[in-house]
Amino acid sequence: MNAMMLSDYDVFLFHEGSLQQAYQFMGSHVRKDSRGTYTEFCVWAPNARSVSLAGSFNDWKSTGYELQKWNREGLWAVRVDGDLTGETYKYEITTLSGERKLKSDPYGFASEKRPQTASIVYELEGFQWSDEEWLEKRSSSSIYDKPMFIYEVHAGTWKKKDGKFLSYKELARELIPYVKEHGFTHIELLPVTEHPFDRSWGYQSTGYYSPTSRYGEPHELMGFIDECHRNDIGVILDWVPGHFCKDAHGLYQFDGSFAYEYGEERDRENYTWGTANFDLGKGEVRSFLISNARFWMEMYHIDGFRIDAVANIIYWANQGQQSPNEGAIGFLKKLNQAVFEYDSSILMIAEDSTDWPQVTSPVHYGGLGFNYKWNMGWMNDVLDYMETPPEKRKDVHSLMTFSLLYAFSENYVLPFSHDEVVHGKKSLLDKMPGDYWQKFAQYRLLLGFMCAHPGKKLLFMGSELAPFSEWKDLEELDWHLMNYDFHHKFNSYFKDLVHLYKGAEALYELDHQSGGFEWIDVNNSEQQIFSFIRRGKKENDHLVVICNFSPIVYHGYKVGVPHADSYREIWNSDAGKYGGSDQVNPAPLSVHHETYHGKAGSVVMTIPPYGAVYLKPDYGRGE
C-alpha cells in the first residue's frame, strides 16, 4: 500500500479554498493503472496524530491500513490494492490527546442505512443519462421570463407504502406523474444528503456527498432526476452550507479539533438547532462546500439549490443582525461565482429572512450573487392579513400592498413552505378565519392572489389537497381527503389555476420588472378590494386582476381598465365547480370609454365574495 500521488496545484487550491472538484481525489476512488486495480482514500484531518482505515474488508481492524500524512496542512492518503466497491469503511483517527474516533468519510459517495453510519465505496460513474434535451433547453433559455411553480417535497412523507418510505424508483413512478398533472415546473427536495435522524427532515446532515440511503442508492437518485428531466421537471436541492449535526461519526470535532467548525464557542454553537456552524472563512471548508455544489450539478444534474438559513450565514451566530460575518459573506459570493461559472442556468435561491441588500445582484455589481430569494416579507404579511378577521382587515390594509414597494428590488420566489405548516402554525386552509365554506373560499382566493402577484411561486406538498391538519412529519399526506367533495374541488381548482398561470405570459414574463405591474385601485380598504394589472412583453398583453377579501358580493362594481373593446372573465375562484357561490361574469364586459381609476376605460361587473377574478382584454368587438 502506497500513498496516492496528488497534484500539487489541486492541493494548493484545496487549502486556499478555491478547489471546485475536491471530490475527484478526496474520499474513496477505485482506479486502474498498469499495475492493476486499486482503491485510493484521502481525508483532511489537520490535527490528527494518525489515521487508519477500518472496514468490512479488514474485519474493522485498522492495523496495516494506515494512511500517510501527505502534507503539514493535514491531508492523509493511502492506496489499497484491489477493487473495494461495495465495502463499508470509516477512518479511525487518533487525536493529539490519544483519543480514538471512528468517523464516516466527509466525501463518501454512499452511506449505510441508518442507524448504521459507515461510508460505502461506491462507483458513481456508469449511470446512463438521457436528459440531454432538458439540459440543452435549460442552458439555452432564461428562467426569469418563464413560469416557475415549485413543489416542495419531503420524500419520506409524501406517500408511504405499507408504512415504509417510497424508494427513489417508486418516487419516480408515482411523484413525477403527479407533479406533471398538477402543472408544477420544479420539485424542490428537502435535504436528501445523508442524515442520522428522520425528524431533522435532512437539515442536520453528516454526508454532504452521499444521498440518503433511506430511499435507495445513488444511481437510483440519478434515475429519479433523469426521469424528472425527461418529463420537463427541474429538480432543486434544499442545501445546508451553514451548519451541520454533531453526531459522533460526522464532521464535528473531526480529528479532535474544530476542523470544519469555528473554534470559538459563541461562533460555533447553533443553540437553536443544536448544531455546529461551519467556519466559512476557512479554505478547506470552502473547498468542501463549493466542491459539493459542483458535485451535485456535475454528477447528479441538479438544476438548482435552495440555500437554507442564509441569515445564519451572513451574520455572526448568537449576535443578532448586528455583526456581519465577512468570511461567510465572502464564501457566499465565491460559491455563487463558482456555480455560475460552471453553468449560468442553475438556480441559486436564498432562503433569507433579512433585509440585506442586493442578495440577487451579481457579485461584480456588489451583490451576494444569488439569482433568486424567497420573499419572506410577502409571505408573513399576506398570512398575517389572511388570519385577521375580515371585519378588521381594513385596519391592516397595508400588509397586502407593502410588498409592491420592494417587489422589484430582488428576484423573488413567493413561498408557502413547510415552515408555515408545522409547530402549531396550522395548515394554510386552517389559517383562514370563518366557517367551513369561508375557509375554502379564502384559501382559493389566497392562491389566486399569489399567482397574480409578481414573483415565482413555491408550495409545500399536501397544500394542494387543502388539509386541515399540519404536516405530520412521520406520516404520509392526507390522501383520503380526495374522497371529500370540497377537498376534491379545491384540488381541481389548484390544478386549473397552475395551468392557467403557465399559459398566461402576463403573469410571469415581467415578474422582475416594474413595468409588469400596475395598481388600479390600491386604496379600497373599506371594501377590502385590491385591483391591479399584470403585463406581458407583447404590446397590449395584460390581465386585470380583482381580489375581494371580504365576504360581501358586489354587483354593478365599476373597475378602471386599460383601453380595449371588452374584457372576458378567464378566472373566477368563486366558480360553482370549485365549491364557490358561482358569482361569475359569464358575458363579455363592455368597456365604457371614460377615465376611471386613472385608466382609459371602465367595466361594470360582479365581484364575488372572497373571490379572485382575472379579466382578459378583447379587441375589435366593439361595445
N, C-alpha and C positions, 0 to 999 in steps of 0.2 A: 504494500500500500504506500503510495507516494502522494505528496501534496499536489494539488492541481496547479496548473500554470495560469495565473491571472494576468490580464492585460494591465500594465502599469497605468495606462490612461484611464481605463474604467475604474480602477481602484482610486485614482485621484478624484475623478468625478463623483464617485460614491461618497467619499469623505467630505468633499466640498458641498454636496447637496444638489448636484446637477445631473446625476445619472438618472436616465429615464427608463432604462430597461435592466434594472438591477436583478430582476428575476431570471435573466439569462445565465447568470453564474451563481447567484445566491440560492440557497435551498438545495434540493437534490435533483440531479440530472443523470439520466442514462445516456452514455455516449459510446462511440466506437472509434477505434483507430487501428493502425496496422498490428497492434498487439492484441486486439480483441475488444470485447465489450466490458465496460466498467461503469461504475456509478460514482459520481462526484457529490460531495457535500461541502457546503460553505456556509458559515454563520458568522455574524458580528457579535462579539462578546468582549468589549474593550477592557473589562476589569476582571476577567476570569483568570484563575491560576492555571486551569487545564480544562479541555473539552474533549469528550469522548462520545462515540456513537453507541447507543443501546437500542436493540430492536429485535424483531421476530427472527431475523436472520442470524442472530448470535445469542439466542436464548436470553436476551435482555441483560447480557453481561458485557460491560463496556471494555473490559480488558482486551487489548490487542486492536482496538478500533479508535485509537487516539487521533484527534485532529492536530495538525501542526499549525502553530501560530505564524501567519503569513507576514504580518507587519505590526509595528508597535501600536497602531491605532485599533488593533483588536480583531482583524479578520482571521478566522481559523478555517482550515480546509483539509480534506482527506479524499483519496481516491481508493475505492474498494473494487476489486476485481469481480466481474460478473454483473448480470442484469438483475437488479433488486426490485424491479417493478412489482407493485402489489404488497411489498413488505412494509410493515409498520416500524416506526422509529421515533426516538426522541434524542435530544442532546443531554448528556449528563455533564453538568457544569460544576466544577469545583471553584468556589468563590475564594477571594483573598483571605477570608476568615476560616476557610476549611469546610464550609457548609457545602453539601452536595444537593443540586437541584436537577430534576428531570423536566426539561422544557420541550414543548412542541416547537416545530420549525416555524419561525415567523414567516418564511417564504414557502412553506409547504403548500403543494398544489391540491392536496386532498387530505381529509381527516377521518378518523374513526367516528362512528355514530355515538352521540352522547349516550351514556355517561362516560364512555371511553374517550381518551383525549390525545392519542398518539397521532402523529402525521403519517401519511402513506406516500410511498414513492409512486408517482403517477406520471404517465406519459401523456401530455396534453396534445401533442401533435397527432395527426391521423384522422381527426374528425373531418368529414366531407361536407363542407358548407355549400349551400345552394341559394344564397341570398344576394348574389351579385347584382341583380336588377334593383333590389331595395337599396343597396349601398350606393349604387350609381345615382339613383333618384335622390337619395338623401344628400349626396355631395354636390349635386348639380342644381339644387333649389334652396331657397331661403325659407326658414320656418316663420320668419317674422310676419309675412303676409299670408300665412296659411292657417287654417283652423287647427287648434290643438285642444283636445279634451282628454285629460289623463285620468286613468282608472288606477287609484292607489290600492295595492293589494298586499295583504299578509298571506303568503302562500299556505301557511299551516292551518288557517281557519276560514279560507274562502269556502271550501267544501271539504268534507271528510268522507271516507269510505270505511264502513264498519268501525267508526270511531277513530280511524287512523288517518295520518296525513296522506294526501294525494302525492304521488311521485311527480318528478318533472315531466315524465312521459304522460301521466294521466292529466296533469295540468295542461299540457299541450293539446290533448284530445278534448278537454272539457272547457277550460278557461278561454282559449283563443276563439272558438266559435261564439261563445257568449259575449265576449268583448266586441267582436265584429258585429254581432247582431245589434248591440246597443250603440254602436257608432263611435266608440272611443277610438282615438288615434294612437294612444300610447298606454302601455302598462307601466306603472311605477311600482317596483317591488320593494317593500320594506326590507331592510338589510338581509341579504342571503349569504353574507360572509359567515364563516363558522362561529358559533357562539354556544356557550355551555347551557344557558338557562332559557327555556322556551318563552317565559313571560317577560324576558327583556326585549322580545319582538325583533331581536337581531341587533339592537343598538349597543350592546356590550359584547364586542367581538374579541375573539382570540386568533382567528385565522383569516387575515385580510386577503390572502391569495387562494383561499380554499372555500369553494361554495359549500354551504352546509350539507352534510351527508343525510340530514333528515329526509330529504326528498329524492336522493339518488346520488349518482356520481357526476363528476364534472362534464363528461361528454353528453350526459343526458340533459344538463342545463343548456349546453350548447345547442342541443336538438330543440329544446323549447324556444330558445331565442331565434334560431333559424326558422322555425315554423311561424313564429310571430312575424318575422320579416317577410316570409312568403305570403302572408295574409295582410300585408301593408300595415302592420302594427309595430311601432317603435317600442323599445324596452329601455326604461330608465332605472338605474340602481340608486336606492337610498344608500348613501355612503357617509361614513362617520370618521373623518380625519381629525377630530378634535380630542377624543378621549377613548379609552379602552378599558376593558374589565380587568379586575385584579386577581382573577383566579390563578392558582399556583402554577399551572402549566403554561400560562400565557406570557405576555410581554412584561408584566410587572416585575420590577427588580430582576431583570432577566439574568444577569450574571452576578447578582448580589449587590449591584449598584443600580442607580437610576439611569439606565442606558437610554430608554425610549421616552421617559417622562422627566419633568422638571425636578431639579434637586431640592428646591425649597418647598417645604410642605404647603405653604399657602398658595403657591402656584400650581403645585402638583395635584392636590386633592380636589376632586369634584364632589363636594359633600352632598349635593342634591341627588346625584345618581350613584354615589358610591364607587366612582371610577377614578382613573388617573388620567390627567391631561398630558397629551403628547407635548414634548419640548419641540415646538415647531421652528425654533431658531437653529436647531442642531442639524448639521449637514447630513448625517446618516439617516436621521428621521425624515428629513425632506426627501432624500433619495428613496427611502422605503415607501413613502406615501405617493409621491409623484409617479414612481415606477408602478405602483399599484393601480393608479388611474390608467396609465398607459397599458398595463396588463389586461384590464377588463375591456378596453377598447380593442386592443390588438388580438387577444386570444379568444374573447367572447363576443366580439362585435357589438358591444353595448352602445346604445345611441345617446346616452347622457347620464348625468349624475345629479341627484338632489343632495346637496351638501347640508348635512344636519347641523343644527345648533351653531350657526355662524357667529351669533352674538357671543358665545362662549369662547370663540377663537379670537375675534378682533379686540376683545377687552380682556385684561388680566382676570383670571378667576378670583372670586371672593373679594373683588374690589369694586363691584358695580360698574356702571358705564361711566367711569371717571378716568380710567387709565388705559389708553390704547396699548396693545401688545404689538410693538413694531416688528418683532421677529415673526410672529404669527401672521401679521398682515403681509409681510414680505413673502411668506410661504404661499398665501392665497394667490398673490399676484404671480408668483413663479409657477404655481400649479396651473392657473388658467392660461398663462402664456404657453406652457408646455403642451397642454391639451389642444389648444387651437393651432399650434404649430403642426401638430400631428394630424388634426382633422378639424377644419373650421366649422363643420356642420354638427359637431357634438353639442348637446345641451348641457350647460353648466348652470344649475339652478340653486340659488342661495336661499336656504330657509333662515331668514334674518329678521328678527323682531325689532331691530334698532332703526334709528334714522340716519345711520351712516350714509354719507353722500356718495354718489357715483358707484354704487355697487355693480351696476350693469354697464358701466363705461369701460372701454378698453384701458389697459394698463398704461399705454403710451399717451393717453389723454388724462392720466391721473386717477383712473378708476381702479376698482378691485379686479376687474376683468371678467366677471361673470356675464352671461348673456341673458339670464332671467333671474328674477327674485320673487319669492312668494309675497303677495300683498297682505301681510298680517294685519295691517291697519284697517283695510277694507273689510276683511273677514270679521274682525272684532266689532267694528262699528255696525255693520249690517246685522250681525247676530244680536247685538245689544238692542238695535231698533226693533227687530222682529220679536224679541222677548218682552218688549214693552207692551203693556195693554193698549189696544187700538185707540181707546179714548184719550190716552196720554201721549200718543206718538207725535202729535203736533208740537209738543214741548221738546222733542229730541230730533226735530226735522233735519238738522244739520248733519246728523250721523250718516244720512244717506247721500248727502251732497259733498261732504268734505273730501272724499276720495278723488273727486274730479279736479281738485286744486293741485294734486300732485300725480295724477294718473299717468302723465307722460314724462315724468322726471326719470323713471326707470322703465325697463321692460318687465311687466308684471305677469305673474300667474295668480289667478284668483283661487285660493284653496279652501275647500271644506274637507279637511284631512281627518285622519284617525284621532288626532289630538282633540278634536272638537266633540267627539262622541264617546269619551271614556271618563273615568274618575268622577262620576256624578254630574257631568255636564249635560247629560241627556242626549238622546238622538236628535238629529235635525228636525224630524217631524214633531217630536215631543217638546221641542223648544217653542213651538208655535203656541200662542195662547188660544183659548176658546174651546169649543166643543169638538167632537169628532170631525164633523164636516168642515168646520173652520180651520182646524189644524191641517187637513189635506189641502184645502183651498190656498192657505197661506204658504204651504210648502211648495205647491205648484208655482205660485207667484214668485217665491224666493228664487227658484231655479230659472224661471223665465226672466227675472231681473238680472240674474248672474250671467245668463247667456247674452244679454243685450249690453252689458257693461263692458267697456274696453278692458282687454287683458285675456290671456289664455286661461283655460279652466282646469280644475282638478277636483275630483270627488272620490271620497273613500268608499271602498267596496261595501255593498249592502245598502248604501244610502239610496240606491235606485229602486230598492224594494219598499222604501218608506217604513222602516221598522220603528216601533215604539220603544224598543229596548236599546240600550247602548251596545257597542261592540263587546261581545263576550269572547275574550282572547283565548279561551280553551275549547270553544265550541265552534261549529260551522255557522254560517249565516242562517237567518230565519227563512229558509226556503219555503216553509209551509205557508208563508204569508201570501204566496201566489194563488192559494185556494180561496182567498177572501177578495170580494168584489172591489173594494176601494184600493187595496194594495195592487191588485192586478191592473186596474185602470191607471193608477199612478205610474206603474212600470211602463205601460203603453205610452202614457204621456211623456215620460222621460225619453224613451227611445225616439219618439216622433220629434221631440224638441231638439235632441242632439243631431238628428239627421237634417232638420231644418237649418240649424246653426251651421252645419258643414256646407250646406248648399247656398247660403246667403253671404256673398262676399262682403256686403256692407257690415256684417257682424264681426269680421276679423281682419280684413285687408289692411286697415289703417289703425289697428289696435294700439300702436305705439306713436301715433301722430295726432296732434290736437285737432287737425282737420277732419278726423274720423268721428268726432263727437260734437254735438251742439245741443245745448239746452233749448227746449221750447218754453216750458214753464217750470222754474226751479223753486218758486216761492209759495206754492199752494199747500201750505202746512195745515190749513183748516180742514180741507177735504182729503189730505194725505195722498195727493195725486202728483206723480212725477212724470213729465213728458219730455222726450228728447229725440234727437235724430242721430242715427248711425249712418256713416257714409262709406262707400267703397271707392275704388280707384277710378272707375269709369264715370264719365260725366252723367249726372242725374241719378246715379245708382245710390239709393238711400232707402232706409226704413224709418218710419215714425213709430216710436215705442211709447206706450202709455201704461203706467203701472199704478194701480189703485190699492193702497194699503189699508183701506177702511172697508167695513162690511156693507157699505151702502151702495146701491145701484144708482147710477146717474144716467137718466135718459135725456136726450137732447143736449148733450155736453159738447161745447164748442172747443175745438183744438186748432191752433195755428199750425199750418203746414207749408212746406216749400211749394213752389209752382208745379202744378200737374193738372190734368183734366179730372182725374178721380183717383180714389185710393181703394184698394181691396184689403180686407182683413185676411191676412195669411196665417195668423196665430192668435188664439184666444185660450188662455189657461182655464177659463170657466166653461169650456165646451162640455155639453152633457156627456159625451162619450168618455170624458176623463173624470167624471164624477162631479162636474160643476153644475151650476144652476142654469146654464145654457143662455146666458145673456150675451148673445153674439150679434154680429153685424153681417148678415148674410149677403146683403145687396151692396153693390159698389157705392162708395161715399163720394158724392159730387163735391167738387171744390168750389167754394164761393170766393170769388176773386176780390178779396178785401184784405187789408193788412190787419193781422190779428196775432197776438203774441210776438209781434215783430217779424212775422213771416208774410209771404206774399199772398197767402190764402188761408182758408179755414175749412174744416169739415165739421159736421154735426153728427154725433154718434152716441151709442150706448156704451157706458163704462161699466164693466161687470164688477161685482163685489170681490174684493181680494183677487183682482184679476190683472194679468199681464196681456196686453194686446200689441201685436205688430201689424203695421199697415204698410203696404207696398204701393208705390205710385203707378198709375197707368197714364199713358199719353195718347192723345189722338182720339179720345172717345167723346169729348165734349161734355157739357153739363147735362 
